[in-house]
Amino acid sequence: MVWRRIRELAIFDYLLVAGMVIMSLLVLVNVILRYAFNSGLPFSVEVSRFAFVWVVFLGAIVALKDGSHLGVDTIVRKLPRLLAYVCFVISHAIMLWCCWLLWQGSWIQTKVNLGNLSPISGISVGFMYAAGLVAAIGFALIIIGRLWSALRGNLPFDDGAGDGDPHEIADPRNGESR
């Protein structure tokens, strides 16, 4: 129930769009000011750099949430259900460990750089590293949600593949085979 609500809210999607808009506007205004008026916004480079880091990490969360990240499950789909389940649990345990490593590294960098201010905008450099903290939490929540779903017997690739014609393609509009 809670997992479904997080998916419906799509707050990361909105934050991602806001970051892209901020980045684009700052760079566009800076380019126009430089070429048309021989001046510019000095802080725009730093702020757009911070926004870019956040957009990358939030985009990775959205990609993992939507399942549009890079993944190869060709072999796992051909395994028997029990073996596929074991591979799924092991791979997700490794991903949780990577989330922990990302959290640790980001936490150390955030603490170290919290007092360092960027020279022009005055924003704490720790703010940039905090994107890794948010990403680690977001990744972990998604992975834990998928593991919970798998423990309840729902594997994400358990869609009945192999029950019929292997060349049969499902129509994405209504789920029927063509």
C-alpha positions as CSV (number, residue, x, y, z in Angstrom):
1,M,0.0,0.0,0.0
2,V,2.7,2.5,1.0
3,W,4.9,1.4,-1.9
4,R,2.1,2.0,-4.3
5,R,1.5,5.5,-2.9
6,I,5.2,6.4,-3.3
7,R,5.0,5.3,-7.0
8,E,1.8,7.3,-7.5
9,L,3.2,10.5,-6.0
10,A,6.2,10.5,-8.3
11,I,7.9,13.2,-6.3
12,F,11.3,12.3,-7.7
13,D,9.9,12.8,-11.2
14,Y,8.9,16.4,-10.3
15,L,12.2,17.1,-8.6
16,L,14.0,15.8,-11.7
17,V,12.1,18.1,-14.0
18,A,12.6,21.1,-11.6
19,G,16.3,20.4,-11.6
20,M,16.5,20.2,-15.4
21,V,14.5,23.4,-15.7
22,I,16.7,25.3,-13.2
23,M,19.8,24.0,-15.0
24,S,18.6,24.9,-18.5
25,L,17.4,28.4,-17.5
26,L,20.6,29.3,-15.7
27,V,22.8,28.2,-18.6
28,L,20.5,29.8,-21.2
29,V,20.4,33.1,-19.3
30,N,24.1,33.0,-18.8
31,V,24.8,32.4,-22.5
32,I,22.5,35.2,-23.6
33,L,24.1,37.6,-21.1
34,R,27.6,36.7,-22.2
35,Y,27.0,37.0,-25.9
36,A,24.5,39.9,-26.0
37,F,25.7,42.1,-23.1
38,N,29.3,40.9,-22.5
39,S,28.4,40.0,-18.8
40,G,27.0,37.0,-17.1
41,L,25.8,35.4,-13.9
42,P,28.9,34.2,-12.1
43,F,26.9,31.9,-9.8
44,S,25.1,30.2,-12.6
45,V,27.9,27.8,-13.4
46,E,28.2,26.5,-9.8
47,V,24.4,26.3,-9.2
48,S,23.9,24.5,-12.5
49,R,26.7,22.1,-11.6
50,F,25.0,21.3,-8.2
51,A,21.7,20.9,-10.0
52,F,23.3,18.5,-12.5
53,V,24.7,16.3,-9.8
54,W,21.2,16.1,-8.1
55,V,19.5,15.5,-11.5
56,V,21.9,12.6,-12.2
57,F,21.2,10.9,-8.8
58,L,17.5,11.6,-8.9
59,G,17.3,10.3,-12.4
60,A,19.0,7.1,-11.3
61,I,16.4,6.7,-8.6
62,V,13.6,7.2,-11.1
63,A,15.2,4.7,-13.5
64,L,15.4,2.1,-10.8
65,K,11.9,2.8,-9.7
66,D,10.5,2.5,-13.2
67,G,12.7,-0.4,-14.2
68,S,14.3,1.5,-17.0
69,H,17.8,1.0,-15.7
70,L,20.3,-1.2,-17.5
71,G,19.7,-4.8,-16.7
72,V,20.2,-8.1,-18.3
73,D,17.9,-10.9,-17.2
74,T,18.0,-13.1,-20.2
75,I,19.6,-16.0,-18.4
76,V,17.6,-15.6,-15.3
77,R,14.4,-15.8,-17.2
78,K,15.4,-19.2,-18.6
79,L,16.2,-20.6,-15.1
80,P,13.7,-22.7,-13.1
81,R,11.6,-20.6,-10.7
82,L,13.5,-21.6,-7.6
83,L,16.9,-20.8,-9.1
84,A,15.7,-17.5,-10.5
85,Y,14.4,-16.6,-7.1
86,V,17.8,-17.4,-5.5
87,C,19.6,-15.3,-8.1
88,F,17.1,-12.5,-7.6
89,V,17.6,-12.5,-3.8
90,I,21.4,-12.7,-4.1
91,S,21.6,-9.8,-6.7
92,H,19.3,-7.6,-4.6
93,A,21.4,-8.4,-1.5
94,I,24.5,-7.3,-3.4
95,M,22.7,-4.1,-4.5
96,L,21.8,-3.3,-0.9
97,W,25.4,-3.7,0.1
98,C,26.3,-1.2,-2.7
99,C,23.7,1.1,-1.3
100,W,25.4,0.9,2.1
101,L,28.8,1.6,0.5
102,L,27.3,4.6,-1.4
103,W,25.8,5.8,1.9
104,Q,29.1,5.5,3.8
105,G,31.1,7.3,1.2
106,S,28.5,10.0,0.7
107,W,28.2,10.5,4.5
108,I,31.9,10.9,4.9
109,Q,32.2,13.4,2.0
110,T,29.1,15.3,3.2
111,K,30.5,15.7,6.7
112,V,34.0,16.7,5.4
113,N,32.7,19.2,3.0
114,L,29.8,20.7,4.9
115,G,31.9,23.6,6.1
116,N,33.4,24.2,2.6
117,L,31.6,26.8,0.7
118,S,31.7,27.1,-3.1
119,P,33.6,30.3,-3.9
120,I,31.0,32.2,-5.9
121,S,27.6,31.0,-4.8
122,G,28.5,30.3,-1.2
123,I,26.5,27.0,-1.2
124,S,28.0,24.3,1.0
125,V,29.9,21.7,-1.1
126,G,28.4,19.1,1.3
127,F,25.1,19.8,-0.4
128,M,26.4,18.2,-3.6
129,Y,27.5,15.1,-1.7
130,A,24.2,14.8,0.0
131,A,22.7,13.7,-3.3
132,G,24.5,10.4,-2.7
133,L,22.8,10.1,0.6
134,V,19.4,10.7,-0.9
135,A,20.2,8.2,-3.7
136,A,21.4,5.5,-1.3
137,I,18.2,5.8,0.7
138,G,16.0,5.9,-2.5
139,F,17.8,2.9,-4.0
140,A,17.6,0.9,-0.8
141,L,13.8,1.5,-0.3
142,I,13.1,0.4,-3.9
143,I,15.3,-2.7,-3.5
144,I,13.8,-3.6,-0.2
145,G,10.3,-3.2,-1.7
146,R,11.2,-5.5,-4.5
147,L,12.7,-8.0,-2.1
148,W,9.5,-7.9,0.1
149,S,7.5,-8.5,-3.1
150,A,9.7,-11.4,-4.0
151,L,9.3,-12.9,-0.5
152,R,5.6,-12.8,-1.0
153,G,6.1,-14.8,-4.2
154,N,6.0,-12.1,-6.9
155,L,9.1,-12.1,-9.0
156,P,9.3,-9.1,-11.4
157,F,10.1,-11.3,-14.4
158,D,7.6,-14.0,-13.5
159,D,5.2,-13.1,-16.2
160,G,4.4,-16.5,-17.5
161,A,7.1,-16.4,-20.2
162,G,7.7,-19.8,-21.6
163,D,4.1,-20.9,-21.2
164,G,3.3,-20.5,-24.9
165,D,5.0,-19.5,-28.1
166,P,8.5,-18.0,-27.2
167,H,8.1,-15.6,-30.2
168,E,4.8,-14.3,-29.0
169,I,4.8,-10.6,-28.2
170,A,2.4,-9.0,-25.8
171,D,0.6,-5.9,-27.0
172,P,1.6,-3.1,-24.5
173,R,-1.7,-1.3,-24.9
174,N,-4.0,-4.1,-23.6
175,G,-1.7,-6.9,-22.6
176,E,-3.0,-9.3,-25.3
177,S,-0.7,-11.3,-27.5
178,R,-0.5,-10.6,-31.1
